[in-house]
């Protein structure tokens, strides 16, 4: 039996509304989805804590941004070190995207001030690594489309961790505590009770502070 926590129909409604307008308030989303504002707030908190919603960022118009030069770089990497190298390269501010591909490959999208900076960048940060070769590099000459897709994927999962025992929460209706803006999730009522016993006073202070703010 699959115990993976997955978004339900309510989560899907909220996500679809957000993908259409990421600036929408809880109240606007509630009106659009025929849900209550507290439901929207609690579900978004859960999806954020579970890592399904990573962050909210503006999508800038490609025509309005002076990017300098964008390049796609494909690397051939030994399979034993591919994941580590990919994570290392993701840490450079010039690297916008990193993709691991079939055939022991890694593809980078790199943003630089000019096309002339590509080779020095590769020489400094890529070519000196053992068993890493550049198989191709291309400068992007124009951007036709560059934005997240608006269609919700058919398969989504959430990784929600119990705030007490740190085990996996698999129920779509987890045991919950709310204190001010914070939501806490538990895999069972025993963990919820244990958390309350340990941190109940602190949660009470947070709730009181919220009432007076």
C-alpha positions in Angstrom: 0.0 0.0 0.0 1.4 3.4 -1.0 1.8 5.6 2.1 3.2 8.6 0.3 1.4 11.8 1.3 -0.2 13.4 -1.8 -2.1 16.6 -2.4 -5.9 16.1 -2.5 -8.6 17.8 -4.5 -8.6 20.8 -2.1 -4.8 21.3 -2.4 -5.1 21.0 -6.2 -7.7 23.8 -6.3 -5.4 26.1 -4.3 -2.4 25.3 -6.4 -4.2 25.9 -9.7 -5.4 29.3 -8.4 -1.8 30.1 -7.3 -0.4 29.1 -10.7 -2.7 31.5 -12.4 -1.9 34.3 -10.0 0.9 33.9 -7.4 0.0 37.3 -5.9 -3.5 36.3 -4.9 -4.3 36.7 -1.2 -5.8 33.9 0.9 -9.2 35.6 0.7 -9.0 35.9 -3.1 -8.1 32.3 -3.5 -10.9 31.3 -1.1 -13.4 33.1 -3.2 -12.1 31.6 -6.4 -12.1 28.0 -5.0 -15.2 28.2 -2.9 -13.1 27.4 0.2 -12.9 29.2 3.5 -9.9 31.6 4.1 -8.7 29.5 7.1 -8.7 26.4 4.9 -6.6 28.1 2.3 -4.2 29.4 4.9 -3.7 26.1 6.6 -3.4 24.1 3.4 -0.8 26.5 2.0 1.1 26.3 5.3 1.1 22.5 5.0 2.2 22.4 1.4 5.0 24.9 2.1 6.3 23.0 5.1 6.1 19.7 3.1 8.3 21.3 0.4 5.6 21.2 -2.3 5.5 25.0 -2.5 9.1 26.1 -2.5 8.9 29.9 -2.6 7.1 32.7 -4.3 9.1 34.8 -6.8 8.2 37.3 -9.5 8.5 36.0 -13.1 10.2 38.8 -15.1 9.5 39.5 -18.7 12.3 38.2 -20.9 12.1 41.4 -23.0 12.6 43.6 -19.9 15.8 42.0 -18.5 19.3 42.8 -19.7 20.8 39.4 -19.1 24.2 39.8 -20.8 24.6 36.3 -22.1 22.9 33.0 -21.4 24.5 29.7 -22.3 23.6 26.1 -22.2 26.5 23.9 -21.3 26.4 20.1 -21.4 28.9 18.1 -19.4 30.0 14.4 -19.5 30.7 13.3 -15.9 31.7 10.0 -14.4 28.5 8.4 -12.9 30.1 8.0 -9.5 30.6 11.8 -9.0 27.8 13.2 -11.2 25.4 14.1 -8.4 28.1 15.7 -6.3 29.5 17.7 -9.2 26.0 18.8 -10.1 25.3 20.0 -6.6 28.6 21.8 -6.4 28.0 23.7 -9.7 24.5 24.6 -8.5 26.1 26.8 -5.8 27.6 29.2 -8.3 25.6 32.4 -8.7 26.1 32.3 -12.5 24.4 28.9 -12.7 20.7 29.4 -13.0 19.6 25.8 -13.6 21.2 22.3 -13.3 19.8 19.2 -14.9 21.0 15.6 -14.7 20.3 13.8 -17.9 20.6 10.4 -19.4 24.0 9.2 -20.6 25.9 10.4 -17.5 25.3 14.0 -18.5 24.7 17.3 -16.7 23.3 20.3 -18.4 23.8 23.8 -17.0 22.1 27.1 -17.8 24.6 29.8 -17.1 24.0 33.6 -17.0 27.1 35.8 -17.6 27.7 39.5 -18.3 29.0 38.7 -21.8 29.6 35.7 -24.1 33.4 36.3 -23.7 33.1 35.3 -20.0 31.9 31.7 -20.8 35.2 30.1 -21.4 36.9 31.7 -18.4 34.0 30.6 -16.3 34.3 27.0 -17.5 38.0 27.0 -17.1 37.8 28.3 -13.5 34.9 26.2 -12.2 34.4 23.2 -14.5 37.4 22.0 -16.5 39.7 21.5 -13.6 37.5 18.8 -12.1 38.5 15.1 -12.6 36.6 13.1 -15.1 34.5 16.1 -16.2 34.4 17.2 -19.8 32.4 19.8 -21.7 30.7 18.1 -24.6 28.9 21.2 -25.9 28.2 24.9 -25.1 25.7 27.2 -26.9 24.9 30.8 -26.4 21.2 31.5 -26.3 20.4 34.2 -28.9 16.8 34.9 -28.0 14.2 33.7 -25.5 10.8 32.7 -26.9 9.3 31.4 -23.7 10.7 31.2 -20.2 8.2 30.8 -17.4 6.7 28.0 -15.2 4.0 25.9 -16.9 0.5 26.7 -15.8 -0.7 23.1 -16.0 -0.7 21.2 -12.7 1.3 18.0 -12.9 -0.8 14.8 -12.5 1.5 13.3 -9.9 2.6 15.4 -6.9 3.9 14.2 -3.5 4.6 16.0 -0.3 7.3 15.2 2.3 5.8 16.2 5.6 7.8 15.5 8.7 6.4 15.1 12.2 7.4 18.1 14.4 8.0 15.8 17.4 9.5 12.5 16.3 10.6 13.7 12.9 9.0 10.6 11.3 7.1 10.8 8.0 3.5 12.1 8.1 1.5 10.0 5.6 -2.1 11.0 6.4 -3.9 13.7 4.4 -5.5 14.8 7.7 -2.5 15.0 10.0 -2.7 15.9 13.7 -2.1 19.7 13.8 -1.4 22.5 16.2 -1.5 26.2 15.2 0.2 29.0 17.2 0.2 32.4 15.6 1.5 32.1 12.0 3.1 28.8 12.7 1.6 25.3 11.9 2.9 22.1 13.5 2.2 18.7 12.1 2.3 15.2 13.8 2.1 11.6 12.6 -0.1 10.5 15.5 -2.0 11.9 18.5 0.7 10.6 20.9 3.3 12.8 19.2 0.9 15.8 19.3 0.3 15.3 23.1 4.1 14.9 23.8 4.8 18.1 21.9 2.1 19.9 23.8 3.5 18.6 27.1 7.0 19.8 26.2 6.2 23.1 24.4 2.7 24.0 25.5 3.7 27.1 27.5 5.7 28.5 24.6 2.8 27.9 22.2 0.5 29.6 24.6 2.8 32.7 24.6 2.8 32.7 20.8 -1.0 32.6 20.7 -1.3 35.4 23.3 1.2 37.6 21.3 -0.8 37.0 18.2 -4.0 38.2 19.9 -2.4 41.5 21.0 -0.6 42.2 17.8 
